[in-house]
């Protein structure tokens, strides 16, 4: 079974967020979003496959999930 380990999101780092990443405002909190596209300082995200995508500011997210 896959689990997500949460690491702090450093938006100043190069390529801090990439398409396919899982991000959240709280570590392990909900909602958890998958990044579908990036645009300036926003990410197009969705909570599940087939769910409507919406653009959200990246500075509202604090955590990035890594599958382990």
N, CA, C and O atoms as a Tripos MOL2 file, in Angstrom:
@<TRIPOS>MOLECULE
protein
  272   271    68     0     0
PROTEIN
NO_CHARGES

@<TRIPOS>ATOM
      1 N           0.8390   -1.1770    0.0000 N.3       1 UNK1
      2 CA          0.0000    0.0000    0.0000 C.3       1 UNK1
      3 C           0.8900    1.2480    0.0000 C.2       1 UNK1
      4 O           1.8510    1.3340    0.7640 O.2       1 UNK1
      5 N           0.5650    2.1920   -0.8470 N.am      2 UNK2
      6 CA          1.3250    3.4420   -0.9200 C.3       2 UNK2
      7 C           0.8330    4.4130    0.1490 C.2       2 UNK2
      8 O          -0.3600    4.4950    0.4380 O.2       2 UNK2
      9 N           1.7710    5.1370    0.7190 N.am      3 UNK3
     10 CA          1.4360    6.2000    1.6500 C.3       3 UNK3
     11 C           2.1330    7.4680    1.1920 C.2       3 UNK3
     12 O           3.0680    7.4290    0.3910 O.2       3 UNK3
     13 N           1.6680    8.5820    1.7080 N.am      4 UNK4
     14 CA          2.2930    9.8630    1.3870 C.3       4 UNK4
     15 C           3.0680   10.3540    2.6010 C.2       4 UNK4
     16 O           2.5380   10.4050    3.7100 O.2       4 UNK4
     17 N           4.3130   10.7110    2.3820 N.am      5 UNK5
     18 CA          5.1090   11.4010    3.3870 C.3       5 UNK5
     19 C           5.0430   12.8750    3.0300 C.2       5 UNK5
     20 O           5.2020   13.2410    1.8660 O.2       5 UNK5
     21 N           4.8090   13.7210    4.0210 N.am      6 UNK6
     22 CA          4.6440   15.1470    3.7690 C.3       6 UNK6
     23 C           5.9200   15.8990    4.0980 C.2       6 UNK6
     24 O           6.5130   15.7060    5.1590 O.2       6 UNK6
     25 N           6.3360   16.7610    3.1750 N.am      7 UNK7
     26 CA          7.5100   17.6020    3.3710 C.3       7 UNK7
     27 C           7.0770   19.0560    3.1810 C.2       7 UNK7
     28 O           6.1700   19.3370    2.3990 O.2       7 UNK7
     29 N           7.7310   19.9840    3.9010 N.am      8 UNK8
     30 CA          7.3830   21.4010    3.7160 C.3       8 UNK8
     31 C           7.6420   21.8300    2.2750 C.2       8 UNK8
     32 O           8.6370   21.4390    1.6650 O.2       8 UNK8
     33 N           6.7510   22.6200    1.7560 N.am      9 UNK9
     34 CA          6.8590   23.1130    0.3880 C.3       9 UNK9
     35 C           7.6530   24.4170    0.3890 C.2       9 UNK9
     36 O           7.2380   25.4050    0.9960 O.2       9 UNK9
     37 N           8.7830   24.4110   -0.2850 N.am     10 UNK10
     38 CA          9.6480   25.5890   -0.3790 C.3      10 UNK10
     39 C           9.4520   26.2150   -1.7540 C.2      10 UNK10
     40 O          10.0830   25.8090   -2.7300 O.2      10 UNK10
     41 N           8.5770   27.1970   -1.8180 N.am     11 UNK11
     42 CA          8.2480   27.8070   -3.1150 C.3      11 UNK11
     43 C           9.4040   28.5880   -3.7190 C.2      11 UNK11
     44 O           9.3730   28.9120   -4.9070 O.2      11 UNK11
     45 N          10.4380   28.9010   -2.9150 N.am     12 UNK12
     46 CA         11.6070   29.6050   -3.4400 C.3      12 UNK12
     47 C          12.5650   28.6510   -4.1460 C.2      12 UNK12
     48 O          13.4430   29.0970   -4.8850 O.2      12 UNK12
     49 N          12.4120   27.3610   -3.9320 N.am     13 UNK13
     50 CA         13.2960   26.3690   -4.5590 C.3      13 UNK13
     51 C          12.9430   26.2150   -6.0410 C.2      13 UNK13
     52 O          11.7800   26.3440   -6.4240 O.2      13 UNK13
     53 N          13.9540   25.9390   -6.8720 N.am     14 UNK14
     54 CA         13.6580   25.6790   -8.2830 C.3      14 UNK14
     55 C          12.7680   24.4370   -8.4150 C.2      14 UNK14
     56 O          12.9780   23.4300   -7.7380 O.2      14 UNK14
     57 N          11.8060   24.5280   -9.2710 N.am     15 UNK15
     58 CA         10.8830   23.4090   -9.5330 C.3      15 UNK15
     59 C          10.2610   22.8730   -8.2370 C.2      15 UNK15
     60 O          10.1580   21.6630   -8.0370 O.2      15 UNK15
     61 N           9.8550   23.7860   -7.3760 N.am     16 UNK16
     62 CA          9.2620   23.4050   -6.0850 C.3      16 UNK16
     63 C           8.0000   22.5750   -6.2740 C.2      16 UNK16
     64 O           7.7340   21.6430   -5.5150 O.2      16 UNK16
     65 N           7.2330   22.9220   -7.2920 N.am     17 UNK17
     66 CA          5.9930   22.2050   -7.5980 C.3      17 UNK17
     67 C           6.0290   21.8490   -9.0750 C.2      17 UNK17
     68 O           6.3760   22.6710   -9.9230 O.2      17 UNK17
     69 N           5.6640   20.6100   -9.3640 N.am     18 UNK18
     70 CA          5.6190   20.1520  -10.7510 C.3      18 UNK18
     71 C           4.2840   19.4660  -11.0200 C.2      18 UNK18
     72 O           3.5910   19.0370  -10.0970 O.2      18 UNK18
     73 N           3.9410   19.3730  -12.2880 N.am     19 UNK19
     74 CA          2.7240   18.6700  -12.6860 C.3      19 UNK19
     75 C           2.7980   17.2390  -12.1510 C.2      19 UNK19
     76 O           3.8170   16.5630  -12.2940 O.2      19 UNK19
     77 N           1.7150   16.7940  -11.5390 N.am     20 UNK20
     78 CA          1.6460   15.4490  -10.9700 C.3      20 UNK20
     79 C           1.8680   15.4160   -9.4690 C.2      20 UNK20
     80 O           1.5490   14.4190   -8.8210 O.2      20 UNK20
     81 N           2.4150   16.4990   -8.9020 N.am     21 UNK21
     82 CA          2.6520   16.5450   -7.4580 C.3      21 UNK21
     83 C           1.3380   16.5610   -6.6870 C.2      21 UNK21
     84 O           0.3070   17.0080   -7.1900 O.2      21 UNK21
     85 N           1.3990   16.0670   -5.4600 N.am     22 UNK22
     86 CA          0.2860   16.1440   -4.5210 C.3      22 UNK22
     87 C           0.6370   17.2620   -3.5440 C.2      22 UNK22
     88 O           1.7190   17.2550   -2.9560 O.2      22 UNK22
     89 N          -0.2790   18.2300   -3.3640 N.am     23 UNK23
     90 CA         -0.0220   19.3470   -2.4680 C.3      23 UNK23
     91 C          -1.2300   19.5760   -1.5640 C.2      23 UNK23
     92 O          -2.3540   19.1930   -1.8900 O.2      23 UNK23
     93 N          -0.9700   20.2100   -0.4160 N.am     24 UNK24
     94 CA         -2.0380   20.4610    0.5380 C.3      24 UNK24
     95 C          -1.6730   21.6660    1.3990 C.2      24 UNK24
     96 O          -0.5000   22.0190    1.5180 O.2      24 UNK24
     97 N          -2.6780   22.2900    1.9940 N.am     25 UNK25
     98 CA         -2.4320   23.3830    2.9340 C.3      25 UNK25
     99 C          -1.9580   22.8310    4.2770 C.2      25 UNK25
    100 O          -1.2230   23.5070    4.9960 O.2      25 UNK25
    101 N          -2.3680   21.6190    4.6210 N.am     26 UNK26
    102 CA         -1.9770   20.9640    5.8730 C.3      26 UNK26
    103 C          -1.3650   19.6100    5.5650 C.2      26 UNK26
    104 O          -1.8200   18.9100    4.6600 O.2      26 UNK26
    105 N          -0.3430   19.2390    6.3090 N.am     27 UNK27
    106 CA          0.3100   17.9370    6.1040 C.3      27 UNK27
    107 C          -0.6900   16.8260    6.3710 C.2      27 UNK27
    108 O          -1.1460   16.6470    7.5010 O.2      27 UNK27
    109 N          -1.0250   16.0920    5.3450 N.am     28 UNK28
    110 CA         -1.9820   15.0010    5.4830 C.3      28 UNK28
    111 C          -3.4110   15.4790    5.6420 C.2      28 UNK28
    112 O          -4.3310   14.6810    5.8220 O.2      28 UNK28
    113 N          -3.5850   16.7800    5.5750 N.am     29 UNK29
    114 CA         -4.9260   17.3360    5.7200 C.3      29 UNK29
    115 C          -5.7150   17.2330    4.4290 C.2      29 UNK29
    116 O          -5.1860   16.8470    3.3870 O.2      29 UNK29
    117 N          -6.9530   17.5750    4.5140 N.am     30 UNK30
    118 CA         -7.7720   17.5540    3.3170 C.3      30 UNK30
    119 C          -8.2220   18.9670    3.0300 C.2      30 UNK30
    120 O          -8.3630   19.7490    3.9700 O.2      30 UNK30
    121 N          -8.4450   19.3230    1.8370 N.am     31 UNK31
    122 CA         -8.2860   18.4470    0.6780 C.3      31 UNK31
    123 C          -6.8280   18.3250    0.2510 C.2      31 UNK31
    124 O          -5.9980   19.1940    0.5200 O.2      31 UNK31
    125 N          -6.5560   17.2360   -0.4110 N.am     32 UNK32
    126 CA         -5.2600   17.0030   -1.0390 C.3      32 UNK32
    127 C          -5.4870   17.1450   -2.5360 C.2      32 UNK32
    128 O          -6.3970   16.5350   -3.0970 O.2      32 UNK32
    129 N          -4.6590   17.9510   -3.1730 N.am     33 UNK33
    130 CA         -4.8190   18.2310   -4.5930 C.3      33 UNK33
    131 C          -3.6860   17.6370   -5.4070 C.2      33 UNK33
    132 O          -2.5440   17.5730   -4.9510 O.2      33 UNK33
    133 N          -4.0170   17.2000   -6.6280 N.am     34 UNK34
    134 CA         -2.9920   16.8210   -7.6010 C.3      34 UNK34
    135 C          -2.8340   17.9940   -8.5630 C.2      34 UNK34
    136 O          -3.8200   18.5440   -9.0520 O.2      34 UNK34
    137 N          -1.5950   18.3660   -8.8270 N.am     35 UNK35
    138 CA         -1.3010   19.4790   -9.7300 C.3      35 UNK35
    139 C          -1.4560   18.9950  -11.1730 C.2      35 UNK35
    140 O          -0.8110   18.0310  -11.5860 O.2      35 UNK35
    141 N          -2.3120   19.6690  -11.9270 N.am     36 UNK36
    142 CA         -2.5680   19.3150  -13.3190 C.3      36 UNK36
    143 C          -1.8080   20.2070  -14.2870 C.2      36 UNK36
    144 O          -1.4370   19.7750  -15.3780 O.2      36 UNK36
    145 N          -1.5750   21.4560  -13.8870 N.am     37 UNK37
    146 CA         -0.8490   22.4140  -14.7260 C.3      37 UNK37
    147 C          -0.3820   23.5630  -13.8480 C.2      37 UNK37
    148 O          -0.9260   23.8000  -12.7690 O.2      37 UNK37
    149 N           0.6310   24.2710  -14.3250 N.am     38 UNK38
    150 CA          1.1590   25.4300  -13.6120 C.3      38 UNK38
    151 C           1.0520   26.6540  -14.5010 C.2      38 UNK38
    152 O           1.2400   26.5750  -15.7150 O.2      38 UNK38
    153 N           0.7460   27.7950  -13.8800 N.am     39 UNK39
    154 CA          0.5570   29.0380  -14.6190 C.3      39 UNK39
    155 C           0.9700   30.1890  -13.7100 C.2      39 UNK39
    156 O           0.2590   30.5050  -12.7560 O.2      39 UNK39
    157 N           2.1130   30.8230  -13.9920 N.am     40 UNK40
    158 CA          2.6390   31.9260  -13.1740 C.3      40 UNK40
    159 C           2.7170   31.4870  -11.7180 C.2      40 UNK40
    160 O           3.4530   30.5520  -11.4010 O.2      40 UNK40
    161 N           1.9800   32.1350  -10.8300 N.am     41 UNK41
    162 CA          2.0290   31.7910   -9.4100 C.3      41 UNK41
    163 C           0.8100   30.9760   -8.9710 C.2      41 UNK41
    164 O           0.4480   30.9670   -7.7940 O.2      41 UNK41
    165 N           0.1900   30.2980   -9.9240 N.am     42 UNK42
    166 CA         -0.9890   29.4690   -9.6220 C.3      42 UNK42
    167 C          -0.7910   28.0510  -10.1170 C.2      42 UNK42
    168 O          -0.0050   27.7880  -11.0280 O.2      42 UNK42
    169 N          -1.5220   27.1490   -9.4940 N.am     43 UNK43
    170 CA         -1.5450   25.7540   -9.9390 C.3      43 UNK43
    171 C          -2.9830   25.3960  -10.2890 C.2      43 UNK43
    172 O          -3.9200   25.7450   -9.5700 O.2      43 UNK43
    173 N          -3.1380   24.7020  -11.3950 N.am     44 UNK44
    174 CA         -4.4380   24.1190  -11.7270 C.3      44 UNK44
    175 C          -4.4680   22.7710  -11.0330 C.2      44 UNK44
    176 O          -3.6250   21.9120  -11.2950 O.2      44 UNK44
    177 N          -5.4390   22.5820  -10.1460 N.am     45 UNK45
    178 CA         -5.4740   21.3930   -9.2950 C.3      45 UNK45
    179 C          -6.8440   20.7390   -9.3210 C.2      45 UNK45
    180 O          -7.8450   21.3640   -9.6730 O.2      45 UNK45
    181 N          -6.8680   19.4660   -8.9410 N.am     46 UNK46
    182 CA         -8.1140   18.7140   -8.7790 C.3      46 UNK46
    183 C          -7.9360   17.7640   -7.6130 C.2      46 UNK46
    184 O          -6.8180   17.3370   -7.3240 O.2      46 UNK46
    185 N          -9.0200   17.4300   -6.9440 N.am     47 UNK47
    186 CA         -8.9540   16.5400   -5.7910 C.3      47 UNK47
    187 C          -8.9840   15.0700   -6.1710 C.2      47 UNK47
    188 O          -8.5770   14.2200   -5.3790 O.2      47 UNK47
    189 N          -9.4580   14.7600   -7.3670 N.am     48 UNK48
    190 CA         -9.5310   13.3640   -7.8160 C.3      48 UNK48
    191 C          -9.5490   13.3270   -9.3330 C.2      48 UNK48
    192 O          -9.8460   14.3270   -9.9870 O.2      48 UNK48
    193 N          -9.2310   12.1720   -9.8840 N.am     49 UNK49
    194 CA         -9.2880   12.0090  -11.3410 C.3      49 UNK49
    195 C         -10.7090   12.2790  -11.8110 C.2      49 UNK49
    196 O         -11.6670   11.7290  -11.2680 O.2      49 UNK49
    197 N         -10.8380   13.1280  -12.8210 N.am     50 UNK50
    198 CA        -12.1490   13.4600  -13.3670 C.3      50 UNK50
    199 C         -12.8650   14.5800  -12.6260 C.2      50 UNK50
    200 O         -13.9020   15.0570  -13.0860 O.2      50 UNK50
    201 N         -12.3270   15.0070  -11.4850 N.am     51 UNK51
    202 CA        -12.9410   16.1130  -10.7470 C.3      51 UNK51
    203 C         -12.6480   17.4200  -11.4760 C.2      51 UNK51
    204 O         -11.6450   17.5200  -12.1830 O.2      51 UNK51
    205 N         -13.5000   18.4110  -11.3150 N.am     52 UNK52
    206 CA        -13.2440   19.6890  -11.9860 C.3      52 UNK52
    207 C         -11.9330   20.3110  -11.4960 C.2      52 UNK52
    208 O         -11.6270   20.2850  -10.3040 O.2      52 UNK52
    209 N         -11.1750   20.8620  -12.4260 N.am     53 UNK53
    210 CA         -9.9230   21.5350  -12.0830 C.3      53 UNK53
    211 C         -10.2090   22.9950  -11.7790 C.2      53 UNK53
    212 O         -11.1340   23.5990  -12.3220 O.2      53 UNK53
    213 N          -9.3840   23.5440  -10.8930 N.am     54 UNK54
    214 CA         -9.5010   24.9700  -10.6140 C.3      54 UNK54
    215 C          -8.1170   25.5400  -10.3400 C.2      54 UNK54
    216 O          -7.2200   24.8410   -9.8700 O.2      54 UNK54
    217 N          -7.9660   26.8090  -10.6410 N.am     55 UNK55
    218 CA         -6.6900   27.4930  -10.4240 C.3      55 UNK55
    219 C          -6.6620   28.0260   -9.0020 C.2      55 UNK55
    220 O          -7.6040   28.6750   -8.5480 O.2      55 UNK55
    221 N          -5.5600   27.7420   -8.3020 N.am     56 UNK56
    222 CA         -5.3980   28.2120   -6.9320 C.3      56 UNK56
    223 C          -3.9960   28.7900   -6.7680 C.2      56 UNK56
    224 O          -3.0500   28.2860   -7.3740 O.2      56 UNK56
    225 N          -3.8440   29.8460   -5.9540 N.am     57 UNK57
    226 CA         -2.5200   30.4260   -5.7420 C.3      57 UNK57
    227 C          -1.6050   29.4460   -5.0090 C.2      57 UNK57
    228 O          -2.0120   28.8140   -4.0340 O.2      57 UNK57
    229 N          -0.3770   29.3290   -5.4840 N.am     58 UNK58
    230 CA          0.5740   28.4050   -4.8710 C.3      58 UNK58
    231 C           0.9080   28.7700   -3.4360 C.2      58 UNK58
    232 O           1.2020   27.8870   -2.6300 O.2      58 UNK58
    233 N           0.8710   30.0600   -3.0970 N.am     59 UNK59
    234 CA          1.2540   30.4380   -1.7370 C.3      59 UNK59
    235 C           0.2350   30.0170   -0.6780 C.2      59 UNK59
    236 O           0.4620   30.2200    0.5140 O.2      59 UNK59
    237 N          -0.8830   29.4340   -1.1060 N.am     60 UNK60
    238 CA         -1.8580   28.8850   -0.1650 C.3      60 UNK60
    239 C          -1.5310   27.4640    0.2660 C.2      60 UNK60
    240 O          -2.1870   26.9130    1.1490 O.2      60 UNK60
    241 N          -0.5250   26.8740   -0.3520 N.am     61 UNK61
    242 CA         -0.1330   25.4980   -0.0320 C.3      61 UNK61
    243 C           1.1550   25.5020    0.7690 C.2      61 UNK61
    244 O           2.0530   26.3030    0.5090 O.2      61 UNK61
    245 N           1.2450   24.6090    1.7400 N.am     62 UNK62
    246 CA          2.4230   24.5360    2.6150 C.3      62 UNK62
    247 C           3.1410   23.2020    2.5590 C.2      62 UNK62
    248 O           4.2760   23.0910    3.0240 O.2      62 UNK62
    249 N           2.4980   22.1860    1.9960 N.am     63 UNK63
    250 CA          3.0360   20.8200    2.0500 C.3      63 UNK63
    251 C           2.9800   20.1360    0.6910 C.2      63 UNK63
    252 O           2.0890   20.3870   -0.1200 O.2      63 UNK63
    253 N           3.9520   19.2720    0.4720 N.am     64 UNK64
    254 CA          4.0270   18.4760   -0.7480 C.3      64 UNK64
    255 C           4.1390   17.0140   -0.3300 C.2      64 UNK64
    256 O           4.9390   16.6650    0.5390 O.2      64 UNK64
    257 N           3.3380   16.1740   -0.9510 N.am     65 UNK65
    258 CA          3.3680   14.7510   -0.6200 C.3      65 UNK65
    259 C           4.3030   13.9700   -1.5100 C.2      65 UNK65
    260 O           4.3820   14.2060   -2.7150 O.2      65 UNK65
    261 N           5.0120   13.0330   -0.8990 N.am     66 UNK66
    262 CA          5.8800   12.0910   -1.6350 C.3      66 UNK66
    263 C           5.3840   10.6910   -1.3450 C.2      66 UNK66
    264 O           5.2060   10.3030   -0.1910 O.2      66 UNK66
    265 N           5.1650    9.9430   -2.4050 N.am     67 UNK67
    266 CA          4.7240    8.5600   -2.2150 C.3      67 UNK67
    267 C           5.8860    7.7160   -1.6970 C.2      67 UNK67
    268 O           7.0200    7.8420   -2.1580 O.2      67 UNK67
    269 N           5.5830    6.8630   -0.7410 N.am     68 UNK68
    270 CA          6.6190    5.9830   -0.2080 C.3      68 UNK68
    271 C           6.1250    4.5500   -0.1620 C.2      68 UNK68
    272 O           6.8600    3.6570    0.2600 O.2      68 UNK68
@<TRIPOS>BOND
     1     1     2 1
     2     2     3 1
     3     3     4 2
     4     3     5 am
     5     5     6 1
     6     6     7 1
     7     7     8 2
     8     7     9 am
     9     9    10 1
    10    10    11 1
    11    11    12 2
    12    11    13 am
    13    13    14 1
    14    14    15 1
    15    15    16 2
    16    15    17 am
    17    17    18 1
    18    18    19 1
    19    19    20 2
    20    19    21 am
    21    21    22 1
    22    22    23 1
    23    23    24 2
    24    23    25 am
    25    25    26 1
    26    26    27 1
    27    27    28 2
    28    27    29 am
    29    29    30 1
    30    30    31 1
    31    31    32 2
    32    31    33 am
    33    33    34 1
    34    34    35 1
    35    35    36 2
    36    35    37 am
    37    37    38 1
    38    38    39 1
    39    39    40 2
    40    39    41 am
    41    41    42 1
    42    42    43 1
    43    43    44 2
    44    43    45 am
    45    45    46 1
    46    46    47 1
    47    47    48 2
    48    47    49 am
    49    49    50 1
    50    50    51 1
    51    51    52 2
    52    51    53 am
    53    53    54 1
    54    54    55 1
    55    55    56 2
    56    55    57 am
    57    57    58 1
    58    58    59 1
    59    59    60 2
    60    59    61 am
    61    61    62 1
    62    62    63 1
    63    63    64 2
    64    63    65 am
    65    65    66 1
    66    66    67 1
    67    67    68 2
    68    67    69 am
    69    69    70 1
    70    70    71 1
    71    71    72 2
    72    71    73 am
    73    73    74 1
    74    74    75 1
    75    75    76 2
    76    75    77 am
    77    77    78 1
    78    78    79 1
    79    79    80 2
    80    79    81 am
    81    81    82 1
    82    82    83 1
    83    83    84 2
    84    83    85 am
    85    85    86 1
    86    86    87 1
    87    87    88 2
    88    87    89 am
    89    89    90 1
    90    90    91 1
    91    91    92 2
    92    91    93 am
    93    93    94 1
    94    94    95 1
    95    95    96 2
    96    95    97 am
    97    97    98 1
    98    98    99 1
    99    99   100 2
   100    99   101 am
   101   101   102 1
   102   102   103 1
   103   103   104 2
   104   103   105 am
   105   105   106 1
   106   106   107 1
   107   107   108 2
   108   107   109 am
   109   109   110 1
   110   110   111 1
   111   111   112 2
   112   111   113 am
   113   113   114 1
   114   114   115 1
   115   115   116 2
   116   115   117 am
   117   117   118 1
   118   118   119 1
   119   119   120 2
   120   119   121 am
   121   121   122 1
   122   122   123 1
   123   123   124 2
   124   123   125 am
   125   125   126 1
   126   126   127 1
   127   127   128 2
   128   127   129 am
   129   129   130 1
   130   130   131 1
   131   131   132 2
   132   131   133 am
   133   133   134 1
   134   134   135 1
   135   135   136 2
   136   135   137 am
   137   137   138 1
   138   138   139 1
   139   139   140 2
   140   139   141 am
   141   141   142 1
   142   142   143 1
   143   143   144 2
   144   143   145 am
   145   145   146 1
   146   146   147 1
   147   147   148 2
   148   147   149 am
   149   149   150 1
   150   150   151 1
   151   151   152 2
   152   151   153 am
   153   153   154 1
   154   154   155 1
   155   155   156 2
   156   155   157 am
   157   157   158 1
   158   158   159 1
   159   159   160 2
   160   159   161 am
   161   161   162 1
   162   162   163 1
   163   163   164 2
   164   163   165 am
   165   165   166 1
   166   166   167 1
   167   167   168 2
   168   167   169 am
   169   169   170 1
   170   170   171 1
   171   171   172 2
   172   171   173 am
   173   173   174 1
   174   174   175 1
   175   175   176 2
   176   175   177 am
   177   177   178 1
   178   178   179 1
   179   179   180 2
   180   179   181 am
   181   181   182 1
   182   182   183 1
   183   183   184 2
   184   183   185 am
   185   185   186 1
   186   186   187 1
   187   187   188 2
   188   187   189 am
   189   189   190 1
   190   190   191 1
   191   191   192 2
   192   191   193 am
   193   193   194 1
   194   194   195 1
   195   195   196 2
   196   195   197 am
   197   197   198 1
   198   198   199 1
   199   199   200 2
   200   199   201 am
   201   201   202 1
   202   202   203 1
   203   203   204 2
   204   203   205 am
   205   205   206 1
   206   206   207 1
   207   207   208 2
   208   207   209 am
   209   209   210 1
   210   210   211 1
   211   211   212 2
   212   211   213 am
   213   213   214 1
   214   214   215 1
   215   215   216 2
   216   215   217 am
   217   217   218 1
   218   218   219 1
   219   219   220 2
   220   219   221 am
   221   221   222 1
   222   222   223 1
   223   223   224 2
   224   223   225 am
   225   225   226 1
   226   226   227 1
   227   227   228 2
   228   227   229 am
   229   229   230 1
   230   230   231 1
   231   231   232 2
   232   231   233 am
   233   233   234 1
   234   234   235 1
   235   235   236 2
   236   235   237 am
   237   237   238 1
   238   238   239 1
   239   239   240 2
   240   239   241 am
   241   241   242 1
   242   242   243 1
   243   243   244 2
   244   243   245 am
   245   245   246 1
   246   246   247 1
   247   247   248 2
   248   247   249 am
   249   249   250 1
   250   250   251 1
   251   251   252 2
   252   251   253 am
   253   253   254 1
   254   254   255 1
   255   255   256 2
   256   255   257 am
   257   257   258 1
   258   258   259 1
   259   259   260 2
   260   259   261 am
   261   261   262 1
   262   262   263 1
   263   263   264 2
   264   263   265 am
   265   265   266 1
   266   266   267 1
   267   267   268 2
   268   267   269 am
   269   269   270 1
   270   270   271 1
   271   271   272 2
@<TRIPOS>SUBSTRUCTURE
     1 UNK1         2 RESIDUE 1 A UNK
     2 UNK2         6 RESIDUE 1 A UNK
     3 UNK3        10 RESIDUE 1 A UNK
     4 UNK4        14 RESIDUE 1 A UNK
     5 UNK5        18 RESIDUE 1 A UNK
     6 UNK6        22 RESIDUE 1 A UNK
     7 UNK7        26 RESIDUE 1 A UNK
     8 UNK8        30 RESIDUE 1 A UNK
     9 UNK9        34 RESIDUE 1 A UNK
    10 UNK10       38 RESIDUE 1 A UNK
    11 UNK11       42 RESIDUE 1 A UNK
    12 UNK12       46 RESIDUE 1 A UNK
    13 UNK13       50 RESIDUE 1 A UNK
    14 UNK14       54 RESIDUE 1 A UNK
    15 UNK15       58 RESIDUE 1 A UNK
    16 UNK16       62 RESIDUE 1 A UNK
    17 UNK17       66 RESIDUE 1 A UNK
    18 UNK18       70 RESIDUE 1 A UNK
    19 UNK19       74 RESIDUE 1 A UNK
    20 UNK20       78 RESIDUE 1 A UNK
    21 UNK21       82 RESIDUE 1 A UNK
    22 UNK22       86 RESIDUE 1 A UNK
    23 UNK23       90 RESIDUE 1 A UNK
    24 UNK24       94 RESIDUE 1 A UNK
    25 UNK25       98 RESIDUE 1 A UNK
    26 UNK26      102 RESIDUE 1 A UNK
    27 UNK27      106 RESIDUE 1 A UNK
    28 UNK28      110 RESIDUE 1 A UNK
    29 UNK29      114 RESIDUE 1 A UNK
    30 UNK30      118 RESIDUE 1 A UNK
    31 UNK31      122 RESIDUE 1 A UNK
    32 UNK32      126 RESIDUE 1 A UNK
    33 UNK33      130 RESIDUE 1 A UNK
    34 UNK34      134 RESIDUE 1 A UNK
    35 UNK35      138 RESIDUE 1 A UNK
    36 UNK36      142 RESIDUE 1 A UNK
    37 UNK37      146 RESIDUE 1 A UNK
    38 UNK38      150 RESIDUE 1 A UNK
    39 UNK39      154 RESIDUE 1 A UNK
    40 UNK40      158 RESIDUE 1 A UNK
    41 UNK41      162 RESIDUE 1 A UNK
    42 UNK42      166 RESIDUE 1 A UNK
    43 UNK43      170 RESIDUE 1 A UNK
    44 UNK44      174 RESIDUE 1 A UNK
    45 UNK45      178 RESIDUE 1 A UNK
    46 UNK46      182 RESIDUE 1 A UNK
    47 UNK47      186 RESIDUE 1 A UNK
    48 UNK48      190 RESIDUE 1 A UNK
    49 UNK49      194 RESIDUE 1 A UNK
    50 UNK50      198 RESIDUE 1 A UNK
    51 UNK51      202 RESIDUE 1 A UNK
    52 UNK52      206 RESIDUE 1 A UNK
    53 UNK53      210 RESIDUE 1 A UNK
    54 UNK54      214 RESIDUE 1 A UNK
    55 UNK55      218 RESIDUE 1 A UNK
    56 UNK56      222 RESIDUE 1 A UNK
    57 UNK57      226 RESIDUE 1 A UNK
    58 UNK58      230 RESIDUE 1 A UNK
    59 UNK59      234 RESIDUE 1 A UNK
    60 UNK60      238 RESIDUE 1 A UNK
    61 UNK61      242 RESIDUE 1 A UNK
    62 UNK62      246 RESIDUE 1 A UNK
    63 UNK63      250 RESIDUE 1 A UNK
    64 UNK64      254 RESIDUE 1 A UNK
    65 UNK65      258 RESIDUE 1 A UNK
    66 UNK66      262 RESIDUE 1 A UNK
    67 UNK67      266 RESIDUE 1 A UNK
    68 UNK68      270 RESIDUE 1 A UNK
